[in-house]
Amino acid sequence: MTVERRLRAAVEAVDELWSGEDETAERYRRFHTSLQPGPLPDEVSTSIRRLLEGLREEVGASLYFAVYEEGEVRVVAEADGPTTPRVVEWVEFGKSAHAHSFGKCLLAQLDQDTLRHHLMRHRMARLTSRTLTSERVLLDKLRTLYAPGSTFLDLQEYAVGWVSVAVPVGAAGRRGAVAAYLPVEMAHRVRTVGDSLRRLACPALDLALTGRANILPEDSPPGAQLPLAGDRTAAEVRSRVGRGDDRGALSGPIRSRWR
């Protein structure tokens, strides 16, 4: 076989490979999804919801917990009240992960193939004048700025008049994120709230995801709605919430992806 024929054969082989790219990618996605944990059991979702309710007033913001499962962003639980209003879900959270804080937090935890496939299915629409719509820029930020302990911000990118901060949560093979939303008038509290999420919510949510959080009676006081497993971290979290000594505290600098 001449060099020319070998080159032609190689080109044809590459063309054949690329022609089946979409099908191969979809098969890979289905296979990869089959290896991930299934939907959260109802009792775990209930435990997380009660945990957020117990922390809502302490953190001073409406709270959201979301996971990435079966190829989608899904809000598992949320907590709000008269003094901690919720952001209106005017565009489905599952279809706007590029804009809100917990969506970015979850996307940053995906491998490149899964991330690109997600962005193919959910285009980056402009929701406000601040929304990032460049896939290239988003991928670059997710790849270069993410580190354990990072915080993810939404500065009026999902909804005008609202700011948010999210931190990653992961246990039992699950990808999760907890977020707090604040009216833009309270934007000066974002750093403090992010710190409180990392130090108060994350240890307890880690336990809850593993199913180790006890199911407490409905009339339990808010401070008791934290995991009761025999875990030192959980005990410390319960103690801090009970004393209320973390309100407004800032133990150190917070790494942020979107400043």
C-alpha positions as protocol buffer text, in pm:
chain_id: "A"
residue {
  index: 1
  type: MET
  ca { x: 0 y: 0 z: 0 }
}
residue {
  index: 2
  type: THR
  ca { x: 138 y: 337 z: -100 }
}
residue {
  index: 3
  type: VAL
  ca { x: 173 y: 627 z: 141 }
}
residue {
  index: 4
  type: GLU
  ca { x: -111 y: 808 z: -34 }
}
residue {
  index: 5
  type: ARG
  ca { x: -348 y: 512 z: 6 }
}
residue {
  index: 6
  type: ARG
  ca { x: -251 y: 477 z: 370 }
}
residue {
  index: 7
  type: LEU
  ca { x: -327 y: 843 z: 433 }
}
residue {
  index: 8
  type: ARG
  ca { x: -661 y: 812 z: 256 }
}
residue {
  index: 9
  type: ALA
  ca { x: -748 y: 505 z: 464 }
}
residue {
  index: 10
  type: ALA
  ca { x: -655 y: 691 z: 782 }
}
residue {
  index: 11
  type: VAL
  ca { x: -872 y: 990 z: 688 }
}
residue {
  index: 12
  type: GLU
  ca { x: -1167 y: 762 z: 611 }
}
residue {
  index: 13
  type: ALA
  ca { x: -1124 y: 588 z: 946 }
}
residue {
  index: 14
  type: VAL
  ca { x: -1126 y: 921 z: 1130 }
}
residue {
  index: 15
  type: ASP
  ca { x: -1433 y: 1036 z: 937 }
}
residue {
  index: 16
  type: GLU
  ca { x: -1614 y: 717 z: 1031 }
}
residue {
  index: 17
  type: LEU
  ca { x: -1523 y: 767 z: 1397 }
}
residue {
  index: 18
  type: TRP
  ca { x: -1647 y: 1126 z: 1403 }
}
residue {
  index: 19
  type: SER
  ca { x: -1969 y: 1037 z: 1221 }
}
residue {
  index: 20
  type: GLY
  ca { x: -2069 y: 824 z: 1517 }
}
residue {
  index: 21
  type: GLU
  ca { x: -1962 y: 1078 z: 1778 }
}
residue {
  index: 22
  type: ASP
  ca { x: -2311 y: 1178 z: 1891 }
}
residue {
  index: 23
  type: GLU
  ca { x: -2425 y: 821 z: 1929 }
}
residue {
  index: 24
  type: THR
  ca { x: -2106 y: 725 z: 2112 }
}
residue {
  index: 25
  type: ALA
  ca { x: -2139 y: 1023 z: 2345 }
}
residue {
  index: 26
  type: GLU
  ca { x: -2499 y: 935 z: 2426 }
}
residue {
  index: 27
  type: ARG
  ca { x: -2407 y: 572 z: 2495 }
}
residue {
  index: 28
  type: TYR
  ca { x: -2125 y: 692 z: 2721 }
}
residue {
  index: 29
  type: ARG
  ca { x: -2364 y: 926 z: 2906 }
}
residue {
  index: 30
  type: ARG
  ca { x: -2613 y: 644 z: 2967 }
}
residue {
  index: 31
  type: PHE
  ca { x: -2336 y: 412 z: 3085 }
}
residue {
  index: 32
  type: HIS
  ca { x: -2183 y: 680 z: 3308 }
}
residue {
  index: 33
  type: THR
  ca { x: -2524 y: 765 z: 3453 }
}
residue {
  index: 34
  type: SER
  ca { x: -2591 y: 400 z: 3531 }
}
residue {
  index: 35
  type: LEU
  ca { x: -2285 y: 399 z: 3758 }
}
residue {
  index: 36
  type: GLN
  ca { x: -2405 y: 696 z: 3964 }
}
residue {
  index: 37
  type: PRO
  ca { x: -2623 y: 672 z: 4276 }
}
residue {
  index: 38
  type: GLY
  ca { x: -2997 y: 675 z: 4213 }
}
residue {
  index: 39
  type: PRO
  ca { x: -3240 y: 944 z: 4329 }
}
residue {
  index: 40
  type: LEU
  ca { x: -3216 y: 1041 z: 4695 }
}
residue {
  index: 41
  type: PRO
  ca { x: -3446 y: 835 z: 4919 }
}
residue {
  index: 42
  type: ASP
  ca { x: -3742 y: 1029 z: 5052 }
}
residue {
  index: 43
  type: GLU
  ca { x: -3622 y: 1000 z: 5410 }
}
residue {
  index: 44
  type: VAL
  ca { x: -3287 y: 1159 z: 5319 }
}
residue {
  index: 45
  type: SER
  ca { x: -3459 y: 1445 z: 5135 }
}
residue {
  index: 46
  type: THR
  ca { x: -3683 y: 1501 z: 5438 }
}
residue {
  index: 47
  type: SER
  ca { x: -3383 y: 1505 z: 5670 }
}
residue {
  index: 48
  type: ILE
  ca { x: -3207 y: 1761 z: 5449 }
}
residue {
  index: 49
  type: ARG
  ca { x: -3517 y: 1980 z: 5432 }
}
residue {
  index: 50
  type: ARG
  ca { x: -3548 y: 1987 z: 5810 }
}
residue {
  index: 51
  type: LEU
  ca { x: -3178 y: 2058 z: 5840 }
}
residue {
  index: 52
  type: LEU
  ca { x: -3212 y: 2362 z: 5616 }
}
residue {
  index: 53
  type: GLU
  ca { x: -3512 y: 2483 z: 5817 }
}
residue {
  index: 54
  type: GLY
  ca { x: -3304 y: 2457 z: 6134 }
}
residue {
  index: 55
  type: LEU
  ca { x: -3021 y: 2662 z: 5983 }
}
residue {
  index: 56
  type: ARG
  ca { x: -3222 y: 2921 z: 5790 }
}
residue {
  index: 57
  type: GLU
  ca { x: -3253 y: 3177 z: 6068 }
}
residue {
  index: 58
  type: GLU
  ca { x: -2898 y: 3116 z: 6187 }
}
residue {
  index: 59
  type: VAL
  ca { x: -2755 y: 3181 z: 5842 }
}
residue {
  index: 60
  type: GLY
  ca { x: -3001 y: 3462 z: 5777 }
}
residue {
  index: 61
  type: ALA
  ca { x: -3097 y: 3370 z: 5420 }
}
residue {
  index: 62
  type: SER
  ca { x: -3321 y: 3137 z: 5224 }
}
residue {
  index: 63
  type: LEU
  ca { x: -3142 y: 2807 z: 5168 }
}
residue {
  index: 64
  type: TYR
  ca { x: -3136 y: 2557 z: 4882 }
}
residue {
  index: 65
  type: PHE
  ca { x: -2982 y: 2212 z: 4848 }
}
residue {
  index: 66
  type: ALA
  ca { x: -2936 y: 2064 z: 4502 }
}
residue {
  index: 67
  type: VAL
  ca { x: -2776 y: 1754 z: 4354 }
}
residue {
  index: 68
  type: TYR
  ca { x: -2664 y: 1650 z: 4008 }
}
residue {
  index: 69
  type: GLU
  ca { x: -2828 y: 1318 z: 3933 }
}
residue {
  index: 70
  type: GLU
  ca { x: -2934 y: 1134 z: 3619 }
}
residue {
  index: 71
  type: GLY
  ca { x: -2779 y: 1408 z: 3408 }
}
residue {
  index: 72
  type: GLU
  ca { x: -2974 y: 1697 z: 3557 }
}
residue {
  index: 73
  type: VAL
  ca { x: -2956 y: 1962 z: 3828 }
}
residue {
  index: 74
  type: ARG
  ca { x: -3231 y: 1895 z: 4081 }
}
residue {
  index: 75
  type: VAL
  ca { x: -3328 y: 2102 z: 4385 }
}
residue {
  index: 76
  type: VAL
  ca { x: -3390 y: 1852 z: 4664 }
}
residue {
  index: 77
  type: ALA
  ca { x: -3489 y: 2088 z: 4944 }
}
residue {
  index: 78
  type: GLU
  ca { x: -3531 y: 2455 z: 5020 }
}
residue {
  index: 79
  type: ALA
  ca { x: -3617 y: 2666 z: 5322 }
}
residue {
  index: 80
  type: ASP
  ca { x: -3749 y: 3022 z: 5342 }
}
residue {
  index: 81
  type: GLY
  ca { x: -3953 y: 3239 z: 5573 }
}
residue {
  index: 82
  type: PRO
  ca { x: -4087 y: 3589 z: 5636 }
}
residue {
  index: 83
  type: THR
  ca { x: -3742 y: 3727 z: 5719 }
}
residue {
  index: 84
  type: THR
  ca { x: -3559 y: 3512 z: 5465 }
}
residue {
  index: 85
  type: PRO
  ca { x: -3755 y: 3536 z: 5137 }
}
residue {
  index: 86
  type: ARG
  ca { x: -3699 y: 3297 z: 4849 }
}
residue {
  index: 87
  type: VAL
  ca { x: -3592 y: 3387 z: 4499 }
}
residue {
  index: 88
  type: VAL
  ca { x: -3868 y: 3337 z: 4242 }
}
residue {
  index: 89
  type: GLU
  ca { x: -3785 y: 3044 z: 4011 }
}
residue {
  index: 90
  type: TRP
  ca { x: -3878 y: 3234 z: 3698 }
}
residue {
  index: 91
  type: VAL
  ca { x: -3663 y: 3004 z: 3482 }
}
residue {
  index: 92
  type: GLU
  ca { x: -3636 y: 2638 z: 3580 }
}
residue {
  index: 93
  type: PHE
  ca { x: -3327 y: 2585 z: 3793 }
}
residue {
  index: 94
  type: GLY
  ca { x: -3251 y: 2266 z: 3601 }
}
residue {
  index: 95
  type: LYS
  ca { x: -3228 y: 2458 z: 3274 }
}
residue {
  index: 96
  type: SER
  ca { x: -3027 y: 2755 z: 3402 }
}
residue {
  index: 97
  type: ALA
  ca { x: -2735 y: 2603 z: 3591 }
}
residue {
  index: 98
  type: HIS
  ca { x: -2492 y: 2839 z: 3417 }
}
residue {
  index: 99
  type: ALA
  ca { x: -2654 y: 3137 z: 3591 }
}
residue {
  index: 100
  type: HIS
  ca { x: -2723 y: 3049 z: 3955 }
}
residue {
  index: 101
  type: SER
  ca { x: -2467 y: 2977 z: 4223 }
}
residue {
  index: 102
  type: PHE
  ca { x: -2554 y: 2616 z: 4305 }
}
residue {
  index: 103
  type: GLY
  ca { x: -2575 y: 2531 z: 3934 }
}
residue {
  index: 104
  type: LYS
  ca { x: -2218 y: 2653 z: 3876 }
}
residue {
  index: 105
  type: CYS
  ca { x: -2111 y: 2468 z: 4188 }
}
residue {
  index: 106
  type: LEU
  ca { x: -2254 y: 2142 z: 4053 }
}
residue {
  index: 107
  type: LEU
  ca { x: -2120 y: 2192 z: 3699 }
}
residue {
  index: 108
  type: ALA
  ca { x: -1771 y: 2241 z: 3842 }
}
residue {
  index: 109
  type: GLN
  ca { x: -1789 y: 1890 z: 3989 }
}
residue {
  index: 110
  type: LEU
  ca { x: -1855 y: 1721 z: 3653 }
}
residue {
  index: 111
  type: ASP
  ca { x: -1597 y: 1563 z: 3425 }
}
residue {
  index: 112
  type: GLN
  ca { x: -1543 y: 1739 z: 3093 }
}
residue {
  index: 113
  type: ASP
  ca { x: -1752 y: 1498 z: 2885 }
}
residue {
  index: 114
  type: THR
  ca { x: -2050 y: 1516 z: 3118 }
}
residue {
  index: 115
  type: LEU
  ca { x: -2020 y: 1894 z: 3143 }
}
residue {
  index: 116
  type: ARG
  ca { x: -2010 y: 1947 z: 2768 }
}
residue {
  index: 117
  type: HIS
  ca { x: -2305 y: 1714 z: 2716 }
}
residue {
  index: 118
  type: HIS
  ca { x: -2502 y: 1907 z: 2977 }
}
residue {
  index: 119
  type: LEU
  ca { x: -2432 y: 2238 z: 2802 }
}
residue {
  index: 120
  type: MET
  ca { x: -2537 y: 2085 z: 2470 }
}
residue {
  index: 121
  type: ARG
  ca { x: -2877 y: 2000 z: 2617 }
}
residue {
  index: 122
  type: HIS
  ca { x: -2919 y: 2324 z: 2813 }
}
residue {
  index: 123
  type: ARG
  ca { x: -2801 y: 2625 z: 2617 }
}
residue {
  index: 124
  type: MET
  ca { x: -2665 y: 2923 z: 2808 }
}
residue {
  index: 125
  type: ALA
  ca { x: -2946 y: 3172 z: 2773 }
}
residue {
  index: 126
  type: ARG
  ca { x: -2907 y: 3534 z: 2884 }
}
residue {
  index: 127
  type: LEU
  ca { x: -3137 y: 3579 z: 3183 }
}
residue {
  index: 128
  type: THR
  ca { x: -3011 y: 3922 z: 3294 }
}
residue {
  index: 129
  type: SER
  ca { x: -2754 y: 4169 z: 3169 }
}
residue {
  index: 130
  type: ARG
  ca { x: -2500 y: 3999 z: 3399 }
}
residue {
  index: 131
  type: THR
  ca { x: -2554 y: 3640 z: 3285 }
}
residue {
  index: 132
  type: LEU
  ca { x: -2251 y: 3465 z: 3139 }
}
residue {
  index: 133
  type: THR
  ca { x: -2343 y: 3320 z: 2798 }
}
residue {
  index: 134
  type: SER
  ca { x: -2004 y: 3217 z: 2657 }
}
residue {
  index: 135
  type: GLU
  ca { x: -1951 y: 2843 z: 2689 }
}
residue {
  index: 136
  type: ARG
  ca { x: -1578 y: 2888 z: 2636 }
}
residue {
  index: 137
  type: VAL
  ca { x: -1549 y: 3140 z: 2920 }
}
residue {
  index: 138
  type: LEU
  ca { x: -1761 y: 2925 z: 3150 }
}
residue {
  index: 139
  type: LEU
  ca { x: -1553 y: 2615 z: 3085 }
}
residue {
  index: 140
  type: ASP
  ca { x: -1236 y: 2812 z: 3143 }
}
residue {
  index: 141
  type: LYS
  ca { x: -1362 y: 2941 z: 3477 }
}
residue {
  index: 142
  type: LEU
  ca { x: -1482 y: 2602 z: 3589 }
}
residue {
  index: 143
  type: ARG
  ca { x: -1151 y: 2444 z: 3492 }
}
residue {
  index: 144
  type: THR
  ca { x: -907 y: 2699 z: 3629 }
}
residue {
  index: 145
  type: LEU
  ca { x: -1068 y: 2857 z: 3933 }
}
residue {
  index: 146
  type: TYR
  ca { x: -1231 y: 2567 z: 4114 }
}
residue {
  index: 147
  type: ALA
  ca { x: -1065 y: 2433 z: 4427 }
}
residue {
  index: 148
  type: PRO
  ca { x: -1191 y: 2255 z: 4740 }
}
residue {
  index: 149
  type: GLY
  ca { x: -1344 y: 2514 z: 4970 }
}
residue {
  index: 150
  type: SER
  ca { x: -1428 y: 2751 z: 4687 }
}
residue {
  index: 151
  type: THR
  ca { x: -1748 y: 2951 z: 4692 }
}
residue {
  index: 152
  type: PHE
  ca { x: -1964 y: 3015 z: 4386 }
}
residue {
  index: 153
  type: LEU
  ca { x: -2145 y: 3343 z: 4341 }
}
residue {
  index: 154
  type: ASP
  ca { x: -2454 y: 3460 z: 4157 }
}
residue {
  index: 155
  type: LEU
  ca { x: -2446 y: 3839 z: 4144 }
}
residue {
  index: 156
  type: GLN
  ca { x: -2780 y: 3912 z: 3978 }
}
residue {
  index: 157
  type: GLU
  ca { x: -2699 y: 3661 z: 3703 }
}
residue {
  index: 158
  type: TYR
  ca { x: -3011 y: 3448 z: 3752 }
}
residue {
  index: 159
  type: ALA
  ca { x: -3255 y: 3714 z: 3870 }
}
residue {
  index: 160
  type: VAL
  ca { x: -3234 y: 4090 z: 3899 }
}
residue {
  index: 161
  type: GLY
  ca { x: -3236 y: 4200 z: 4261 }
}
residue {
  index: 162
  type: TRP
  ca { x: -3087 y: 3881 z: 4403 }
}
residue {
  index: 163
  type: VAL
  ca { x: -2740 y: 3759 z: 4498 }
}
residue {
  index: 164
  type: SER
  ca { x: -2635 y: 3414 z: 4608 }
}
residue {
  index: 165
  type: VAL
  ca { x: -2344 y: 3207 z: 4733 }
}
residue {
  index: 166
  type: ALA
  ca { x: -2304 y: 2828 z: 4714 }
}
residue {
  index: 167
  type: VAL
  ca { x: -2053 y: 2574 z: 4839 }
}
residue {
  index: 168
  type: PRO
  ca { x: -2001 y: 2212 z: 4731 }
}
residue {
  index: 169
  type: VAL
  ca { x: -2123 y: 1917 z: 4936 }
}
residue {
  index: 170
  type: GLY
  ca { x: -2037 y: 1559 z: 4850 }
}
residue {
  index: 171
  type: ALA
  ca { x: -2075 y: 1222 z: 5016 }
}
residue {
  index: 172
  type: ALA
  ca { x: -2177 y: 868 z: 4925 }
}
residue {
  index: 173
  type: GLY
  ca { x: -2071 y: 926 z: 4564 }
}
residue {
  index: 174
  type: ARG
  ca { x: -2314 y: 1215 z: 4520 }
}
residue {
  index: 175
  type: ARG
  ca { x: -2249 y: 1564 z: 4384 }
}
residue {
  index: 176
  type: GLY
  ca { x: -2428 y: 1829 z: 4588 }
}
residue {
  index: 177
  type: ALA
  ca { x: -2436 y: 2200 z: 4660 }
}
residue {
  index: 178
  type: VAL
  ca { x: -2593 y: 2414 z: 4929 }
}
residue {
  index: 179
  type: ALA
  ca { x: -2678 y: 2775 z: 4847 }
}
residue {
  index: 180
  type: ALA
  ca { x: -2812 y: 3084 z: 5019 }
}
residue {
  index: 181
  type: TYR
  ca { x: -3006 y: 3361 z: 4843 }
}
residue {
  index: 182
  type: LEU
  ca { x: -3022 y: 3722 z: 4959 }
}
residue {
  index: 183
  type: PRO
  ca { x: -3188 y: 4039 z: 4828 }
}
residue {
  index: 184
  type: VAL
  ca { x: -2928 y: 4254 z: 4654 }
}
residue {
  index: 185
  type: GLU
  ca { x: -2956 y: 4511 z: 4936 }
}
residue {
  index: 186
  type: MET
  ca { x: -2784 y: 4253 z: 5156 }
}
residue {
  index: 187
  type: ALA
  ca { x: -2501 y: 4175 z: 4913 }
}
residue {
  index: 188
  type: HIS
  ca { x: -2249 y: 4288 z: 5175 }
}
residue {
  index: 189
  type: ARG
  ca { x: -2330 y: 3970 z: 5372 }
}
residue {
  index: 190
  type: VAL
  ca { x: -2237 y: 3726 z: 5095 }
}
residue {
  index: 191
  type: ARG
  ca { x: -1890 y: 3647 z: 5231 }
}
residue {
  index: 192
  type: THR
  ca { x: -2017 y: 3595 z: 5585 }
}
residue {
  index: 193
  type: VAL
  ca { x: -2302 y: 3374 z: 5466 }
}
residue {
  index: 194
  type: GLY
  ca { x: -2066 y: 3166 z: 5252 }
}
residue {
  index: 195
  type: ASP
  ca { x: -1844 y: 3108 z: 5551 }
}
residue {
  index: 196
  type: SER
  ca { x: -2142 y: 3003 z: 5763 }
}
residue {
  index: 197
  type: LEU
  ca { x: -2250 y: 2754 z: 5497 }
}
residue {
  index: 198
  type: ARG
  ca { x: -1908 y: 2594 z: 5487 }
}
residue {
  index: 199
  type: ARG
  ca { x: -1874 y: 2567 z: 5863 }
}
residue {
  index: 200
  type: LEU
  ca { x: -2232 y: 2496 z: 5967 }
}
residue {
  index: 201
  type: ALA
  ca { x: -2421 y: 2335 z: 5681 }
}
residue {
  index: 202
  type: CYS
  ca { x: -2160 y: 2128 z: 5499 }
}
residue {
  index: 203
  type: PRO
  ca { x: -2059 y: 1887 z: 5781 }
}
residue {
  index: 204
  type: ALA
  ca { x: -2423 y: 1817 z: 5864 }
}
residue {
  index: 205
  type: LEU
  ca { x: -2526 y: 1774 z: 5500 }
}
residue {
  index: 206
  type: ASP
  ca { x: -2237 y: 1534 z: 5442 }
}
residue {
  index: 207
  type: LEU
  ca { x: -2382 y: 1315 z: 5715 }
}
residue {
  index: 208
  type: ALA
  ca { x: -2734 y: 1351 z: 5582 }
}
residue {
  index: 209
  type: LEU
  ca { x: -2631 y: 1234 z: 5234 }
}
residue {
  index: 210
  type: THR
  ca { x: -2492 y: 913 z: 5381 }
}
residue {
  index: 211
  type: GLY
  ca { x: -2822 y: 850 z: 5559 }
}
residue {
  index: 212
  type: ARG
  ca { x: -2659 y: 886 z: 5900 }
}
residue {
  index: 213
  type: ALA
  ca { x: -2873 y: 1178 z: 6013 }
}
residue {
  index: 214
  type: ASN
  ca { x: -3137 y: 1071 z: 6262 }
}
residue {
  index: 215
  type: ILE
  ca { x: -3502 y: 1144 z: 6184 }
}
residue {
  index: 216
  type: LEU
  ca { x: -3607 y: 1379 z: 6462 }
}
residue {
  index: 217
  type: PRO
  ca { x: -3960 y: 1439 z: 6592 }
}
residue {
  index: 218
  type: GLU
  ca { x: -4148 y: 1711 z: 6409 }
}
residue {
  index: 219
  type: ASP
  ca { x: -4163 y: 1927 z: 6725 }
}
residue {
  index: 220
  type: SER
  ca { x: -3785 y: 1927 z: 6779 }
}
residue {
  index: 221
  type: PRO
  ca { x: -3639 y: 2277 z: 6829 }
}
residue {
  index: 222
  type: PRO
  ca { x: -3447 y: 2420 z: 6529 }
}
residue {
  index: 223
  type: GLY
  ca { x: -3111 y: 2373 z: 6695 }
}
residue {
  index: 224
  type: ALA
  ca { x: -3180 y: 2001 z: 6729 }
}
residue {
  index: 225
  type: GLN
  ca { x: -3252 y: 1948 z: 6361 }
}
residue {
  index: 226
  type: LEU
  ca { x: -2893 y: 1857 z: 6288 }
}
residue {
  index: 227
  type: PRO
  ca { x: -2744 y: 1507 z: 6246 }
}
residue {
  index: 228
  type: LEU
  ca { x: -2721 y: 1313 z: 6568 }
}
residue {
  index: 229
  type: ALA
  ca { x: -2474 y: 1052 z: 6450 }
}
residue {
  index: 230
  type: GLY
  ca { x: -2184 y: 984 z: 6684 }
}
residue {
  index: 231
  type: ASP
  ca { x: -1963 y: 1221 z: 6493 }
}
residue {
  index: 232
  type: ARG
  ca { x: -1750 y: 1488 z: 6655 }
}
residue {
  index: 233
  type: THR
  ca { x: -1798 y: 1732 z: 6368 }
}
residue {
  index: 234
  type: ALA
  ca { x: -2175 y: 1701 z: 6385 }
}
residue {
  index: 235
  type: ALA
  ca { x: -2167 y: 1750 z: 6762 }
}
residue {
  index: 236
  type: GLU
  ca { x: -1961 y: 2066 z: 6721 }
}
residue {
  index: 237
  type: VAL
  ca { x: -2201 y: 2197 z: 6458 }
}
residue {
  index: 238
  type: ARG
  ca { x: -2498 y: 2132 z: 6687 }
}
residue {
  index: 239
  type: SER
  ca { x: -2321 y: 2312 z: 6968 }
}
residue {
  index: 240
  type: ARG
  ca { x: -2235 y: 2615 z: 6756 }
}
residue {
  index: 241
  type: VAL
  ca { x: -2589 y: 2649 z: 6623 }
}
residue {
  index: 242
  type: GLY
  ca { x: -2729 y: 2616 z: 6971 }
}
residue {
  index: 243
  type: ARG
  ca { x: -2502 y: 2895 z: 7101 }
}
residue {
  index: 244
  type: GLY
  ca { x: -2550 y: 3111 z: 6793 }
}
residue {
  index: 245
  type: ASP
  ca { x: -2182 y: 3215 z: 6800 }
}
residue {
  index: 246
  type: ASP
  ca { x: -2129 y: 3181 z: 6426 }
}
residue {
  index: 247
  type: ARG
  ca { x: -2364 y: 3459 z: 6320 }
}
residue {
  index: 248
  type: GLY
  ca { x: -2162 y: 3714 z: 6128 }
}
residue {
  index: 249
  type: ALA
  ca { x: -1831 y: 3534 z: 6190 }
}
residue {
  index: 250
  type: LEU
  ca { x: -1566 y: 3517 z: 5921 }
}
residue {
  index: 251
  type: SER
  ca { x: -1284 y: 3279 z: 6004 }
}
residue {
  index: 252
  type: GLY
  ca { x: -1071 y: 3354 z: 5701 }
}
residue {
  index: 253
  type: PRO
  ca { x: -1061 y: 3438 z: 5333 }
}
residue {
  index: 254
  type: ILE
  ca { x: -1306 y: 3264 z: 5102 }
}
residue {
  index: 255
  type: ARG
  ca { x: -1197 y: 3157 z: 4760 }
}
residue {
  index: 256
  type: SER
  ca { x: -1453 y: 3274 z: 4508 }
}
residue {
  index: 257
  type: ARG
  ca { x: -1499 y: 3179 z: 4147 }
}
residue {
  index: 258
  type: TRP
  ca { x: -1715 y: 3473 z: 4039 }
}
residue {
  index: 259
  type: ARG
  ca { x: -1604 y: 3794 z: 4209 }
}
